[in-house]
Amino acid sequence: MLRLARLANKKDRLTAADVWVTEVIDHGFFHSIYAFDPNGIPIEFSHNVEGIDIRKNPVMADSAPSAVTREGAEPQLDKWPQVESPTTLEDRRVYPGDGSELWHRKNSLESRG
């Protein structure tokens, strides 16, 4: 119950901070709450259910698993198509995302000493 109490506490704290958060969701072997961080990125807080360790005895309970699911959990590297025209070094670009201006500003200030 300690884990569920901690998850409920996290939900209460998010609610008190006026952050939208779901109710506790039971996924069978773990419980979760979902919210969004200040940048609008979805986040999940979760904990495993005591006494259930899916890693010890994994069970496929889907009565009609898709063909991809039946391939298993291991990477299927041979399923990727061959790259016909890779991006050249000259055409490779990195575009700024949210927060990059803060990181680059901090680093440039530190380099000035």
MODAQUI-V188468 format. One record per backbone hydrogen bond with DSSP energy under -1.0 kcal/mol. CO is the residue of the C=O (numbers start at 1). NH is the residue of the N-H. If there is no record, write none. Layout:
co=CO nh=NH
co=CO nh=NH
This chain:
co=1 nh=5
co=2 nh=6
co=3 nh=7
co=4 nh=8
co=5 nh=9
co=6 nh=10
co=7 nh=11
co=8 nh=12
co=9 nh=13
co=10 nh=14
co=11 nh=15
co=12 nh=16
co=13 nh=17
co=14 nh=19
co=15 nh=18
co=25 nh=32
co=27 nh=29
co=29 nh=49
co=30 nh=27
co=31 nh=47
co=32 nh=25
co=33 nh=45
co=34 nh=22
co=35 nh=43
co=37 nh=40
co=41 nh=37
co=43 nh=35
co=45 nh=33
co=47 nh=31
co=49 nh=52
co=53 nh=56
co=53 nh=57
co=66 nh=70
co=69 nh=72
co=76 nh=79
co=77 nh=80
co=97 nh=100
co=99 nh=103
co=100 nh=104
co=101 nh=105
co=102 nh=106
co=103 nh=107
co=104 nh=108
co=105 nh=109
co=106 nh=110
co=107 nh=111
